[in-house]
Amino acid sequence: MKIGQDGLKLIKEFEGLRLTAYTCAAGVLTIGYGSTGPHVKRGMKISHAEAEALLRKDLERFEKAVNDLVKVPLTQSMFDAVVSFTFNCGAGALRGSRLLRLLNQEDYTAAAAQFDRWVNGPNGTLPGLVRRRNAEEALFRKEGLNPKVRPIVSHKKFKIKAKVYTLLKKGPGPGSDLAEDEKVIVQAGKEFSVVWRGKEDNSHVKISLDYGMGNWYVFAPHWEGLDGTSPPRNEIPTTSGSKLLSTPYFSQRDNIVYGNDMPWRTCFSSSCAMLAVTVKPGCVTGDDDYIAKRRKYGDSTSASAQVKCLNSLGIKARFITNGTNDLIKKQIDRGIPVPCGILHHGPASAPTGGGHWICVVGYNSSGFIVNDPWGQINHINGTYTKTDGKHVHYDYKLFDFRWTVERADDGWAIVVD
């Protein structure tokens, strides 16, 4: 990938343009848009054109570092933000960072929270770095926190105001359970502008603050302005009864490794393979066979590749981003299992993660029955406790939180016409 205009603008804004060599806050001889190295000499002067050329040359090095070190898909905004971070902190800092480790685990939400940990200079916190990290985090989140599943939807801005002394928190639950760098004290009367809010559970709400101030959790009773802003719930299907399809279970854990098709990346393919063999028995012999056929159309994380592969097998499938519980039930009633993209990390009341695909294969009066290619989630903390994910039960409220995360009708799924 190459840096886009947003990333280029951010780097230029924070590096500033200096046409005469100077010593930066870190004590390094610098010129142009933050260019350093043996080519920079004390007293050196350059033109605007030379500064642009140096920037482009430097960016090639940092673009390559990010492309080499990050092993998972990124949106353009994510890539731009990480290049800006690397440009500022260095490829060595990225290589050894928790930011990179979380990215390569596809935990994009947790990775986004790492930017504001890099704000210190030789003598402590630097306000300029605080502003830059906030801008990078905002850019990282711009197209959503998951290049594979759901982007954050823009909502109308609104104001909230602290009724009492309270906290902005990086996670739900008591502030006493959080580290000092995971919470910010807010005095009564303090106002914030909110650009997005999630669904409320146990009196906690996840919000995104305007001006690049990041994502936080708030305890709803402590704030004015949240009433009337809650997204609607995904309703229980309109008819009762139960049904369980005879869909075989495919575990992604035993999938053959080939190129980018590592077992931990093939949940989407394994889920679509379960759909394929149910709708058209014999079209593939299992998920390894399906994956081999899918490779010609693109990566396992690509919805387009999955749809093209299913279509090639004679299955008229399409990818949707407006799914509801009722739609899933109607597909099941027609004998069609439904691959669905969920957020699988974190507690069910505040899910996070880079996204995961499961296959809904049935329902009853209280919820859906799913085949999870990776196993069974402990919904209290979002970790997997079992490797067998066949016929796992999700009650409708739980499915609402993990599947239709922001609205009543924003579920991502593969459906068959």
C-alpha positions as CSV (number, residue, x, y, z in Angstrom):
1,M,0.0,0.0,0.0
2,K,1.0,3.6,-0.5
3,I,0.1,6.5,1.8
4,G,-3.0,8.5,0.8
5,Q,-3.8,12.2,0.9
6,D,-5.1,12.2,4.5
7,G,-1.9,10.6,5.8
8,L,0.3,12.9,3.8
9,K,-1.6,16.0,5.0
10,L,-1.3,14.8,8.7
11,I,2.4,14.2,8.4
12,K,3.0,17.6,6.8
13,E,0.9,19.4,9.4
14,F,2.7,17.9,12.4
15,E,6.2,17.8,11.0
16,G,6.0,21.4,9.7
17,L,8.2,22.7,6.9
18,R,11.7,24.0,7.8
19,L,13.9,24.8,4.9
20,T,17.0,25.3,7.1
21,A,18.4,22.4,9.2
22,Y,17.5,22.5,12.9
23,T,17.7,20.3,16.0
24,C,14.3,18.7,16.9
25,A,13.0,18.1,20.4
26,A,14.6,14.6,20.4
27,G,18.0,16.3,19.7
28,V,18.2,15.1,16.1
29,L,19.4,17.2,13.2
30,T,16.3,17.7,10.9
31,I,15.3,19.5,7.7
32,G,12.2,19.8,5.4
33,Y,9.2,17.8,6.6
34,G,11.0,16.0,9.4
35,S,13.7,14.4,7.3
36,T,16.7,13.1,9.3
37,G,19.8,11.1,8.5
38,P,23.4,11.5,7.3
39,H,22.2,13.7,4.4
40,V,21.2,16.5,6.8
41,K,24.1,18.8,7.6
42,R,24.3,21.7,10.1
43,G,23.4,25.0,8.4
44,M,22.0,23.2,5.3
45,K,19.3,24.9,3.3
46,I,16.9,23.5,0.7
47,S,14.0,24.6,-1.5
48,H,10.3,23.7,-1.3
49,A,10.8,21.2,-4.2
50,E,13.7,19.6,-2.5
51,A,11.7,19.3,0.7
52,E,8.9,17.5,-1.2
53,A,11.4,15.2,-2.8
54,L,13.0,14.3,0.6
55,L,9.5,13.6,2.0
56,R,8.6,11.3,-0.8
57,K,11.9,9.4,-0.4
58,D,11.5,9.1,3.3
59,L,7.9,7.9,2.9
60,E,9.0,5.1,0.7
61,R,11.1,3.7,3.5
62,F,8.3,4.0,6.1
63,E,5.6,2.6,3.7
64,K,7.8,-0.4,3.2
65,A,8.3,-0.9,6.9
66,V,4.6,-0.9,7.5
67,N,3.9,-3.2,4.6
68,D,6.6,-5.6,5.8
69,L,5.6,-5.6,9.5
70,V,1.8,-5.6,9.3
71,K,0.5,-9.0,8.2
72,V,-3.2,-8.3,8.3
73,P,-5.6,-6.2,6.1
74,L,-5.7,-2.4,6.7
75,T,-8.0,0.2,5.4
76,Q,-6.3,3.2,3.7
77,S,-7.0,5.3,6.8
78,M,-5.4,2.7,9.1
79,F,-2.4,2.4,6.8
80,D,-2.0,6.2,6.7
81,A,-2.1,6.5,10.5
82,V,0.4,3.7,11.1
83,V,2.8,5.3,8.5
84,S,2.5,8.6,10.2
85,F,3.2,6.9,13.6
86,T,6.2,5.1,12.1
87,F,7.5,8.3,10.4
88,N,7.5,10.0,13.8
89,C,8.6,7.2,16.1
90,G,10.7,5.0,13.7
91,A,10.4,1.5,12.3
92,G,12.1,0.0,15.3
93,A,9.5,1.5,17.6
94,L,6.7,0.0,15.5
95,R,8.5,-3.4,15.3
96,G,8.6,-3.7,19.1
97,S,5.3,-2.1,19.8
98,R,2.1,-3.6,21.3
99,L,0.3,-1.6,18.6
100,L,1.9,-3.9,16.0
101,R,1.2,-7.1,18.0
102,L,-2.5,-6.2,18.4
103,L,-2.8,-5.3,14.7
104,N,-1.3,-8.6,13.7
105,Q,-3.8,-10.4,16.0
106,E,-6.5,-8.5,14.0
107,D,-7.6,-6.7,17.2
108,Y,-8.0,-3.4,15.5
109,T,-10.0,-1.8,18.4
110,A,-7.3,-2.5,20.9
111,A,-4.6,-1.4,18.5
112,A,-6.4,2.0,18.0
113,A,-6.1,2.6,21.8
114,Q,-2.3,2.2,21.6
115,F,-1.6,5.5,19.8
116,D,-2.0,7.7,22.9
117,R,0.7,5.7,24.8
118,W,3.4,7.2,22.6
119,V,3.3,10.8,23.8
120,N,6.6,11.2,25.8
121,G,9.7,13.1,24.9
122,P,13.1,13.0,26.8
123,N,11.6,15.1,29.6
124,G,8.1,13.7,29.8
125,T,4.8,14.2,28.0
126,L,4.9,16.6,25.0
127,P,1.7,18.4,24.1
128,G,2.6,18.2,20.4
129,L,2.8,14.4,20.6
130,V,-0.5,14.2,22.4
131,R,-2.1,16.2,19.6
132,R,-0.4,14.1,16.9
133,R,-1.3,10.8,18.5
134,N,-5.0,11.9,18.8
135,A,-5.0,12.9,15.1
136,E,-3.4,9.6,14.1
137,E,-6.0,7.6,16.2
138,A,-8.8,9.6,14.7
139,L,-7.4,8.9,11.2
140,F,-7.0,5.2,12.1
141,R,-10.7,5.0,13.0
142,K,-11.9,7.1,10.0
143,E,-13.1,4.1,7.9
144,G,-14.1,1.9,10.8
145,L,-12.1,-0.4,13.0
146,N,-12.4,-3.4,10.7
147,P,-11.3,-3.7,7.1
148,K,-13.1,-7.0,6.9
149,V,-16.4,-6.4,8.6
150,R,-18.2,-3.3,9.7
151,P,-17.1,0.3,9.3
152,I,-18.2,2.8,12.0
153,V,-21.3,4.6,10.7
154,S,-21.4,8.4,11.0
155,H,-24.2,9.7,13.1
156,K,-25.4,13.2,13.9
157,K,-23.3,14.9,16.5
158,F,-24.7,15.6,19.9
159,K,-23.4,17.0,23.2
160,I,-23.1,15.3,26.5
161,K,-22.4,16.9,29.9
162,A,-21.1,15.4,33.1
163,K,-23.7,15.6,35.9
164,V,-21.1,14.7,38.5
165,Y,-17.4,14.0,39.0
166,T,-16.9,11.0,36.7
167,L,-14.7,9.2,34.3
168,L,-14.1,8.6,30.6
169,K,-12.9,4.9,30.5
170,K,-11.2,2.7,27.9
171,G,-13.4,-0.2,29.0
172,P,-16.8,-0.8,30.7
173,G,-17.1,-1.6,34.4
174,P,-15.8,0.1,37.5
175,G,-13.0,2.6,37.1
176,S,-11.2,1.0,40.0
177,D,-10.6,-2.0,37.8
178,L,-8.8,0.1,35.1
179,A,-5.2,1.2,35.0
180,E,-4.5,4.9,35.5
181,D,-3.7,5.3,31.8
182,E,-7.1,3.7,30.9
183,K,-9.3,6.4,32.4
184,V,-9.6,10.2,32.5
185,I,-11.1,12.2,35.3
186,V,-14.0,14.5,34.2
187,Q,-15.3,17.3,36.5
188,A,-19.0,18.0,36.8
189,G,-20.2,20.3,34.1
190,K,-17.6,19.3,31.5
191,E,-19.1,19.0,28.0
192,F,-18.0,16.8,25.0
193,S,-19.2,16.5,21.4
194,V,-20.1,12.9,20.4
195,V,-20.0,11.7,16.8
196,W,-21.1,8.1,17.5
197,R,-22.6,6.0,20.3
198,G,-23.1,2.3,20.7
199,K,-25.8,0.3,22.4
200,E,-26.2,0.5,26.2
201,D,-25.8,-2.4,28.5
202,N,-25.4,-2.5,32.3
203,S,-25.7,1.3,32.2
204,H,-22.5,1.7,30.1
205,V,-22.3,3.2,26.7
206,K,-19.4,3.3,24.2
207,I,-19.0,6.6,22.4
208,S,-16.6,8.3,19.9
209,L,-15.7,11.9,20.7
210,D,-15.3,14.6,18.2
211,Y,-12.1,16.3,17.3
212,G,-10.1,13.1,17.2
213,M,-10.5,12.4,21.0
214,G,-11.0,8.7,20.5
215,N,-13.4,6.0,21.7
216,W,-14.5,5.8,25.4
217,Y,-17.0,4.2,27.7
218,V,-19.2,6.3,30.0
219,F,-21.5,5.4,32.9
220,A,-24.8,6.7,31.5
221,P,-26.4,7.9,34.7
222,H,-23.5,10.3,35.2
223,W,-24.2,12.2,31.9
224,E,-26.8,14.5,30.4
225,G,-27.6,14.3,26.7
226,L,-27.5,10.5,26.1
227,D,-31.3,10.1,26.4
228,G,-33.0,9.6,23.1
229,T,-29.7,8.8,21.2
230,S,-29.6,5.0,21.8
231,P,-29.6,2.8,18.6
232,P,-32.7,0.5,18.3
233,R,-32.4,-3.1,19.2
234,N,-32.5,-5.9,16.7
235,E,-35.9,-7.5,17.4
236,I,-36.6,-11.2,18.1
237,P,-37.9,-12.9,14.9
238,T,-41.6,-12.3,14.2
239,T,-42.6,-15.9,14.3
240,S,-42.0,-18.6,17.0
241,G,-41.0,-22.3,16.6
242,S,-37.6,-23.9,16.1
243,K,-35.5,-25.4,13.3
244,L,-32.0,-26.9,13.0
245,L,-30.4,-27.6,9.6
246,S,-28.3,-30.6,8.9
247,T,-25.2,-28.4,8.2
248,P,-21.9,-30.1,8.8
249,Y,-19.4,-28.4,11.1
250,F,-16.1,-27.3,9.7
251,S,-13.4,-26.2,12.2
252,Q,-10.9,-23.6,10.8
253,R,-8.3,-24.8,13.3
254,D,-7.3,-27.7,11.1
255,N,-7.3,-25.9,7.7
256,I,-4.3,-26.4,5.4
257,V,-1.8,-23.6,5.5
258,Y,-1.2,-22.0,2.1
259,G,0.1,-18.4,1.6
260,N,-2.2,-16.0,3.4
261,D,-4.6,-18.8,4.2
262,M,-3.5,-19.4,7.8
263,P,-6.1,-21.3,10.0
264,W,-6.7,-18.2,12.2
265,R,-7.7,-16.2,9.0
266,T,-10.1,-18.6,7.4
267,C,-13.3,-18.3,9.5
268,F,-15.1,-16.5,6.6
269,S,-14.1,-19.3,4.2
270,S,-15.1,-22.1,6.6
271,S,-18.4,-20.5,7.3
272,C,-19.1,-20.1,3.5
273,A,-18.1,-23.7,3.0
274,M,-20.7,-24.8,5.5
275,L,-23.3,-22.8,3.5
276,A,-22.1,-24.3,0.2
277,V,-22.3,-28.0,1.2
278,T,-25.8,-27.5,2.8
279,V,-27.3,-25.7,-0.2
280,K,-25.5,-27.7,-2.9
281,P,-24.3,-31.1,-1.4
282,G,-21.2,-32.4,-3.2
283,C,-20.1,-29.0,-4.6
284,V,-17.0,-29.2,-2.3
285,T,-15.6,-31.9,-0.1
286,G,-15.0,-29.6,2.8
287,D,-13.6,-26.2,3.8
288,D,-10.0,-27.0,2.5
289,D,-11.5,-27.8,-0.9
290,Y,-13.6,-24.7,-0.8
291,I,-10.6,-22.5,0.2
292,A,-8.6,-24.0,-2.7
293,K,-11.4,-22.9,-5.1
294,R,-11.8,-19.5,-3.4
295,R,-8.1,-18.5,-3.8
296,K,-8.6,-17.7,-7.5
297,Y,-11.1,-14.9,-6.5
298,G,-9.2,-13.2,-3.7
299,D,-8.3,-13.3,0.0
300,S,-10.2,-15.1,2.6
301,T,-11.2,-11.8,4.3
302,S,-12.8,-10.5,1.1
303,A,-16.6,-10.7,0.8
304,S,-16.3,-10.2,-2.9
305,A,-14.0,-13.3,-3.2
306,Q,-16.5,-15.4,-1.1
307,V,-19.5,-14.3,-3.2
308,K,-17.6,-15.0,-6.5
309,C,-16.6,-18.4,-5.3
310,L,-20.1,-19.3,-4.1
311,N,-21.5,-18.1,-7.5
312,S,-19.0,-20.3,-9.3
313,L,-20.4,-23.3,-7.4
314,G,-23.9,-22.5,-8.7
315,I,-25.1,-20.7,-5.5
316,K,-26.7,-17.3,-6.1
317,A,-25.2,-15.6,-3.0
318,R,-24.7,-12.0,-2.1
319,F,-23.1,-10.0,0.6
320,I,-25.3,-7.7,2.7
321,T,-24.7,-5.1,5.4
322,N,-28.3,-4.6,6.5
323,G,-29.1,-7.9,8.1
324,T,-31.7,-8.5,10.9
325,N,-32.6,-11.4,13.1
326,D,-35.9,-11.8,11.1
327,L,-33.9,-12.1,7.8
328,I,-31.7,-14.9,9.2
329,K,-34.8,-16.8,10.4
330,K,-36.4,-16.6,6.9
331,Q,-33.2,-17.9,5.4
332,I,-33.1,-20.8,7.8
333,D,-36.8,-21.6,7.1
334,R,-35.8,-22.0,3.4
335,G,-33.1,-24.5,4.5
336,I,-30.2,-22.0,4.0
337,P,-27.5,-21.4,6.7
338,V,-26.3,-17.9,7.1
339,P,-22.6,-16.9,7.5
340,C,-22.6,-13.8,9.7
341,G,-19.7,-11.4,10.7
342,I,-19.6,-10.7,14.4
343,L,-17.3,-8.9,16.9
344,H,-16.0,-11.7,19.0
345,H,-13.5,-10.1,21.4
346,G,-14.4,-8.5,24.7
347,P,-17.6,-8.9,26.8
348,A,-20.8,-9.3,25.0
349,S,-22.0,-6.0,26.4
350,A,-19.1,-4.1,24.8
351,P,-17.7,-6.3,22.0
352,T,-14.5,-5.4,20.2
353,G,-12.1,-7.2,17.8
354,G,-11.2,-7.3,14.2
355,G,-14.2,-9.3,13.2
356,H,-15.0,-13.0,13.0
357,W,-17.4,-15.1,10.9
358,I,-19.7,-17.8,12.1
359,C,-22.5,-19.7,10.4
360,V,-26.1,-19.6,11.8
361,V,-27.6,-23.1,11.3
362,G,-30.8,-22.9,13.3
363,Y,-33.0,-21.1,15.8
364,N,-35.4,-21.7,18.7
365,S,-37.7,-19.5,20.8
366,S,-34.8,-17.9,22.7
367,G,-32.0,-17.5,20.1
368,F,-29.9,-18.8,17.2
369,I,-27.8,-21.9,16.9
370,V,-24.5,-21.3,15.3
371,N,-21.4,-23.2,14.0
372,D,-18.4,-21.2,15.1
373,P,-15.3,-22.3,13.1
374,W,-12.9,-21.3,15.9
375,G,-14.8,-22.8,18.9
376,Q,-17.0,-21.5,21.7
377,I,-16.7,-17.9,23.2
378,N,-16.9,-17.1,26.9
379,H,-19.1,-14.0,26.5
380,I,-18.1,-12.6,29.8
381,N,-14.6,-11.8,28.6
382,G,-14.5,-12.6,24.9
383,T,-12.0,-15.5,25.1
384,Y,-12.5,-18.9,23.5
385,T,-12.9,-21.6,26.1
386,K,-13.7,-24.6,23.8
387,T,-12.3,-25.6,20.4
388,D,-15.6,-27.3,19.3
389,G,-18.0,-24.6,18.1
390,K,-20.8,-26.9,16.8
391,H,-24.3,-25.9,17.7
392,V,-23.5,-23.1,20.0
393,H,-26.5,-21.2,21.3
394,Y,-26.7,-17.3,21.1
395,D,-29.7,-15.7,22.7
396,Y,-31.2,-12.9,20.7
397,K,-30.0,-10.1,23.0
398,L,-26.4,-11.5,22.8
399,F,-26.6,-11.8,19.0
400,D,-27.9,-8.2,18.9
401,F,-24.7,-7.0,20.7
402,R,-22.2,-9.0,18.7
403,W,-23.8,-8.9,15.2
404,T,-26.0,-5.8,14.8
405,V,-23.5,-3.7,16.8
406,E,-24.7,-0.1,16.0
407,R,-28.2,-0.3,14.7
408,A,-31.1,-2.8,14.5
409,D,-30.3,-3.5,10.9
410,D,-26.6,-3.4,10.3
411,G,-25.7,-7.1,10.4
412,W,-23.2,-8.3,7.8
413,A,-24.0,-11.6,6.2
414,I,-23.9,-13.8,3.1
415,V,-27.5,-14.6,2.0
416,V,-28.8,-16.7,-0.9
417,D,-31.6,-15.4,-3.2
